Amino acid sequence: MTEIFLDIETTGLSFRDNHRIVEIACIETSELIPTKKIFHKIINPERNVPDEAYKIHGFSTDFLRKKPKFAEICDELISFVKGKDLIIHNASFDIPFINFELKLLNKDIIKDNKIIDTLELARTKFPGSSNSLDALCRRFNVDLSRRTKHNALLDCDLLREVYINLLDAKEPKLSFNNDNLKVVKTKKFTEHSKKIISPSLDELKNHENFLKVELKKNFY
């Protein structure tokens, strides 16, 4: 199974107030193991960045003005996520922003049946607790030292570790095929087994005589 961990940064809290996406990141995994396929774009929101948003992600209006617009990266994004489950923390925030951008370009929107919301999963598992990404990282001892500001690509990586813990799963490891397992078993047997040596004819004769003597001692 192939999954996409997705996160965005924006100019504000609602697309209804004309706020737009400034960063979008996707990390592809196969059975939660990274495939090394990444989609990451910093985007010109075609508007100014409020100070409150700048303090969160560090992207200024001047910096973003030179970046591509969503329309320029849209088709690449659609191709990257097509047919895959999307794992998102607080999808009710991210997906409306993305779908707003897709609607502006007359593109098909992302359907809810392709989304796994880790915030909802965490709320079910830890009701009444803080279930922000930071809080979950602290709960599961996921290293937050790199997170000096909100960063979509880093947050995707952190979310993968959090999701594994939410599923009570161990960190996925690469598995060996049957041929590799046979090699390991054969090597182990060879290293720890003793060499078998057959007795000579004289040794067999002496052993037979020894048994005869012992039998006479015990029964006669």
Secondary structure, DSSP 8 states (H G I E B T S, - for coil): -EEEEEEEEESSS-GGGT--EEEEEEEEEETTEEEEEEEEEE-B-SS---HHHHHHH---HHHHHTS-BHHHHHHHHHHHHTTSEEEETTHHHHHHHHHHHHHHTT-----GGGEEEHHHHHHHHSTTS--SHHHHHHHTT---TT-SS--HHHHHHHHHHHHHHHTT---------HHHHHHHHHHHHHHH--------HHHHHHHHHHHHHHHHHHH-
